[in-house]
Amino acid sequence: MNANEMIKIISKVWCTNEDLQKLSGLGITNTSKLKRKIKEELEKDGNTLPIGLLPMSEVVKYLNIDIDYYKKIAEYQLKEKVIQNVL
């Protein structure tokens, strides 16, 4: 997954199983365990969640995703793509 794809995923409000699997790089079984763990922590704090979804902001915090870094990389990749298309 490149930085543009990462930005597109983390721009969503809610995180699905597929999103979490892509962001974490885990297989289906470990993604389910991770999702359960994040969900339990959020519900322990009194949050009510939609079925099958996690708040993307919490997933980003939990996975310690550096959004600014990925934005810079995505901008760089976009510039490189434009330059390659010109040549």
Backbone as JSON Lines, residues from 0, in Angstrom:
{"i":0,"aa":"M","n":[0.85,-1.17,0.0],"ca":[0.0,0.0,0.0],"c":[0.89,1.23,0.0]}
{"i":1,"aa":"N","n":[0.57,2.18,-0.87],"ca":[1.37,3.41,-0.9],"c":[0.73,4.47,0.02]}
{"i":2,"aa":"A","n":[1.4,5.59,0.14],"ca":[0.96,6.64,1.07],"c":[-0.39,7.21,0.67]}
{"i":3,"aa":"N","n":[-0.65,7.34,-0.63],"ca":[-1.95,7.85,-1.08],"c":[-3.09,6.94,-0.65]}
{"i":4,"aa":"E","n":[-2.88,5.64,-0.76],"ca":[-3.89,4.68,-0.33],"c":[-4.09,4.76,1.19]}
{"i":5,"aa":"M","n":[-3.0,4.93,1.91],"ca":[-3.07,5.06,3.37],"c":[-3.89,6.29,3.75]}
{"i":6,"aa":"I","n":[-3.62,7.41,3.11],"ca":[-4.35,8.65,3.39],"c":[-5.83,8.48,3.07]}
{"i":7,"aa":"K","n":[-6.12,7.82,1.96],"ca":[-7.51,7.6,1.57],"c":[-8.25,6.78,2.63]}
{"i":8,"aa":"I","n":[-7.6,5.77,3.17],"ca":[-8.22,4.94,4.19],"c":[-8.42,5.72,5.49]}
{"i":9,"aa":"I","n":[-7.38,6.4,5.96],"ca":[-7.51,7.07,7.25],"c":[-8.35,8.34,7.16]}
{"i":10,"aa":"S","n":[-8.76,8.73,5.96],"ca":[-9.66,9.87,5.8],"c":[-11.11,9.51,6.11]}
{"i":11,"aa":"K","n":[-11.39,8.23,6.24],"ca":[-12.75,7.78,6.54],"c":[-13.08,8.06,8.01]}
{"i":12,"aa":"V","n":[-14.36,8.18,8.31],"ca":[-14.8,8.38,9.7],"c":[-14.78,7.06,10.45]}
{"i":13,"aa":"W","n":[-15.23,6.0,9.8],"ca":[-15.31,4.69,10.44],"c":[-14.37,3.7,9.78]}
{"i":14,"aa":"C","n":[-13.81,2.83,10.59],"ca":[-12.85,1.82,10.13],"c":[-13.53,0.46,10.05]}
{"i":15,"aa":"T","n":[-13.48,-0.17,8.89],"ca":[-14.03,-1.5,8.7],"c":[-12.95,-2.55,8.97]}
{"i":16,"aa":"N","n":[-13.35,-3.81,8.95],"ca":[-12.38,-4.9,9.11],"c":[-11.31,-4.84,8.02]}
{"i":17,"aa":"E","n":[-11.75,-4.59,6.8],"ca":[-10.8,-4.53,5.67],"c":[-9.82,-3.38,5.84]}
{"i":18,"aa":"D","n":[-10.33,-2.22,6.29],"ca":[-9.45,-1.08,6.52],"c":[-8.43,-1.4,7.59]}
{"i":19,"aa":"L","n":[-8.89,-1.98,8.69],"ca":[-8.0,-2.31,9.8],"c":[-6.94,-3.33,9.36]}
{"i":20,"aa":"Q","n":[-7.33,-4.28,8.54],"ca":[-6.37,-5.27,8.05],"c":[-5.3,-4.6,7.19]}
{"i":21,"aa":"K","n":[-5.71,-3.66,6.33],"ca":[-4.74,-2.96,5.49],"c":[-3.81,-2.08,6.33]}
{"i":22,"aa":"L","n":[-4.38,-1.36,7.29],"ca":[-3.58,-0.44,8.1],"c":[-2.62,-1.17,9.03]}
{"i":23,"aa":"S","n":[-3.07,-2.29,9.58],"ca":[-2.24,-3.01,10.54],"c":[-1.27,-3.98,9.88]}
{"i":24,"aa":"G","n":[-1.6,-4.42,8.67],"ca":[-0.76,-5.4,7.99],"c":[-0.89,-6.8,8.57]}
{"i":25,"aa":"L","n":[-1.96,-7.02,9.34],"ca":[-2.18,-8.32,9.97],"c":[-3.11,-9.18,9.11]}
{"i":26,"aa":"G","n":[-3.1,-10.47,9.4],"ca":[-4.04,-11.38,8.74],"c":[-5.42,-11.24,9.36]}
{"i":27,"aa":"I","n":[-6.35,-11.99,8.83],"ca":[-7.75,-11.89,9.26],"c":[-7.92,-12.2,10.74]}
{"i":28,"aa":"T","n":[-7.31,-13.27,11.22],"ca":[-7.47,-13.68,12.61],"c":[-6.92,-12.64,13.57]}
{"i":29,"aa":"N","n":[-5.7,-12.17,13.32],"ca":[-5.11,-11.16,14.21],"c":[-5.79,-9.81,14.08]}
{"i":30,"aa":"T","n":[-6.32,-9.51,12.91],"ca":[-7.09,-8.27,12.75],"c":[-8.35,-8.33,13.61]}
{"i":31,"aa":"S","n":[-9.0,-9.47,13.65],"ca":[-10.2,-9.63,14.49],"c":[-9.86,-9.46,15.96]}
{"i":32,"aa":"K","n":[-8.74,-10.02,16.38],"ca":[-8.31,-9.87,17.77],"c":[-8.01,-8.41,18.1]}
{"i":33,"aa":"L","n":[-7.33,-7.73,17.19],"ca":[-7.0,-6.32,17.38],"c":[-8.27,-5.47,17.45]}
{"i":34,"aa":"K","n":[-9.21,-5.75,16.56],"ca":[-10.47,-5.01,16.53],"c":[-11.21,-5.2,17.86]}
{"i":35,"aa":"R","n":[-11.27,-6.43,18.33],"ca":[-11.94,-6.73,19.59],"c":[-11.28,-5.97,20.74]}
{"i":36,"aa":"K","n":[-9.97,-5.93,20.75],"ca":[-9.24,-5.24,21.81],"c":[-9.53,-3.74,21.8]}
{"i":37,"aa":"I","n":[-9.48,-3.12,20.63],"ca":[-9.77,-1.69,20.53],"c":[-11.22,-1.43,20.93]}
{"i":38,"aa":"K","n":[-12.14,-2.26,20.45],"ca":[-13.56,-2.11,20.77],"c":[-13.8,-2.21,22.27]}
{"i":39,"aa":"E","n":[-13.19,-3.19,22.91],"ca":[-13.36,-3.37,24.35],"c":[-12.86,-2.17,25.13]}
{"i":40,"aa":"E","n":[-11.72,-1.63,24.71],"ca":[-11.17,-0.44,25.38],"c":[-12.1,0.76,25.24]}
{"i":41,"aa":"L","n":[-12.67,0.93,24.06],"ca":[-13.56,2.05,23.82],"c":[-14.87,1.89,24.6]}
{"i":42,"aa":"E","n":[-15.4,0.67,24.62],"ca":[-16.65,0.43,25.34],"c":[-16.45,0.52,26.85]}
{"i":43,"aa":"K","n":[-15.26,0.15,27.31],"ca":[-14.95,0.27,28.74],"c":[-15.01,1.73,29.18]}
{"i":44,"aa":"D","n":[-14.68,2.63,28.27],"ca":[-14.72,4.06,28.55],"c":[-16.13,4.64,28.36]}
{"i":45,"aa":"G","n":[-17.1,3.78,28.07],"ca":[-18.48,4.23,27.95],"c":[-18.93,4.59,26.55]}
{"i":46,"aa":"N","n":[-18.14,4.3,25.55],"ca":[-18.51,4.6,24.17],"c":[-19.41,3.52,23.6]}
{"i":47,"aa":"T","n":[-20.38,3.93,22.81],"ca":[-21.23,3.01,22.08],"c":[-20.82,3.07,20.62]}
{"i":48,"aa":"L","n":[-20.62,1.91,20.02],"ca":[-20.11,1.85,18.65],"c":[-21.1,1.18,17.72]}
{"i":49,"aa":"P","n":[-21.1,1.58,16.45],"ca":[-21.91,0.87,15.46],"c":[-21.37,-0.55,15.27]}
{"i":50,"aa":"I","n":[-22.24,-1.44,14.9],"ca":[-21.84,-2.84,14.71],"c":[-20.79,-2.95,13.6]}
{"i":51,"aa":"G","n":[-19.68,-3.57,13.92],"ca":[-18.65,-3.86,12.92],"c":[-17.72,-2.7,12.58]}
{"i":52,"aa":"L","n":[-17.88,-1.55,13.25],"ca":[-17.05,-0.39,12.91],"c":[-16.33,0.16,14.14]}
{"i":53,"aa":"L","n":[-15.18,0.77,13.87],"ca":[-14.43,1.48,14.9],"c":[-14.2,2.91,14.43]}
{"i":54,"aa":"P","n":[-14.12,3.87,15.34],"ca":[-13.79,5.23,14.9],"c":[-12.37,5.26,14.34]}
{"i":55,"aa":"M","n":[-12.22,5.79,13.14],"ca":[-10.9,5.81,12.5],"c":[-9.9,6.58,13.35]}
{"i":56,"aa":"S","n":[-10.35,7.64,14.0],"ca":[-9.44,8.44,14.83],"c":[-8.81,7.58,15.93]}
{"i":57,"aa":"E","n":[-9.59,6.68,16.5],"ca":[-9.08,5.8,17.55],"c":[-8.13,4.75,16.99]}
{"i":58,"aa":"V","n":[-8.43,4.26,15.8],"ca":[-7.55,3.28,15.15],"c":[-6.2,3.93,14.84]}
{"i":59,"aa":"V","n":[-6.24,5.14,14.33],"ca":[-5.01,5.87,14.0],"c":[-4.18,6.07,15.27]}
{"i":60,"aa":"K","n":[-4.83,6.44,16.38],"ca":[-4.12,6.62,17.65],"c":[-3.52,5.29,18.12]}
{"i":61,"aa":"Y","n":[-4.34,4.24,18.09],"ca":[-3.9,2.94,18.59],"c":[-2.72,2.4,17.79]}
{"i":62,"aa":"L","n":[-2.77,2.56,16.48],"ca":[-1.69,2.05,15.62],"c":[-0.53,3.03,15.51]}
{"i":63,"aa":"N","n":[-0.69,4.2,16.14],"ca":[0.36,5.22,16.14],"c":[0.77,5.59,14.72]}
{"i":64,"aa":"I","n":[-0.22,5.89,13.89],"ca":[0.02,6.27,12.51],"c":[0.34,7.76,12.46]}
{"i":65,"aa":"D","n":[1.47,8.09,11.86],"ca":[1.92,9.47,11.74],"c":[1.31,10.07,10.47]}
{"i":66,"aa":"I","n":[0.17,10.73,10.62],"ca":[-0.56,11.26,9.47],"c":[0.27,12.28,8.7]}
{"i":67,"aa":"D","n":[0.95,13.17,9.4],"ca":[1.75,14.19,8.72],"c":[2.82,13.56,7.83]}
{"i":68,"aa":"Y","n":[3.44,12.51,8.31],"ca":[4.46,11.82,7.52],"c":[3.86,11.27,6.23]}
{"i":69,"aa":"Y","n":[2.73,10.59,6.34],"ca":[2.11,9.99,5.16],"c":[1.6,11.05,4.19]}
{"i":70,"aa":"K","n":[1.16,12.2,4.72],"ca":[0.74,13.29,3.84],"c":[1.93,13.8,3.02]}
{"i":71,"aa":"K","n":[3.09,13.95,3.66],"ca":[4.29,14.4,2.95],"c":[4.7,13.4,1.87]}
{"i":72,"aa":"I","n":[4.67,12.13,2.22],"ca":[5.03,11.09,1.25],"c":[4.03,11.08,0.1]}
{"i":73,"aa":"A","n":[2.75,11.21,0.4],"ca":[1.72,11.22,-0.66],"c":[1.92,12.4,-1.6]}
{"i":74,"aa":"E","n":[2.26,13.56,-1.05],"ca":[2.52,14.73,-1.89],"c":[3.73,14.48,-2.78]}
{"i":75,"aa":"Y","n":[4.77,13.89,-2.22],"ca":[5.97,13.58,-2.99],"c":[5.64,12.59,-4.11]}
{"i":76,"aa":"Q","n":[4.89,11.55,-3.79],"ca":[4.53,10.55,-4.8],"c":[3.7,11.17,-5.91]}
{"i":77,"aa":"L","n":[2.81,12.1,-5.55],"ca":[1.99,12.76,-6.55],"c":[2.86,13.61,-7.48]}
{"i":78,"aa":"K","n":[3.83,14.33,-6.92],"ca":[4.74,15.13,-7.73],"c":[5.56,14.25,-8.67]}
{"i":79,"aa":"E","n":[6.05,13.13,-8.15],"ca":[6.83,12.2,-8.97],"c":[5.98,11.65,-10.12]}
{"i":80,"aa":"K","n":[4.73,11.36,-9.84],"ca":[3.84,10.82,-10.87],"c":[3.61,11.87,-11.96]}
{"i":81,"aa":"V","n":[3.42,13.11,-11.57],"ca":[3.22,14.19,-12.54],"c":[4.46,14.35,-13.4]}
{"i":82,"aa":"I","n":[5.63,14.32,-12.78],"ca":[6.9,14.47,-13.52],"c":[7.06,13.32,-14.51]}
{"i":83,"aa":"Q","n":[6.76,12.09,-14.1],"ca":[6.89,10.93,-14.98],"c":[5.92,11.03,-16.16]}
{"i":84,"aa":"N","n":[4.73,11.57,-15.91],"ca":[3.74,11.71,-16.99],"c":[4.18,12.76,-18.01]}
{"i":85,"aa":"V","n":[4.93,13.77,-17.56],"ca":[5.42,14.81,-18.45],"c":[6.52,14.26,-19.35]}
{"i":86,"aa":"L","n":[7.37,13.4,-18.77],"ca":[8.49,12.84,-19.53],"c":[7.96,11.79,-20.44]}
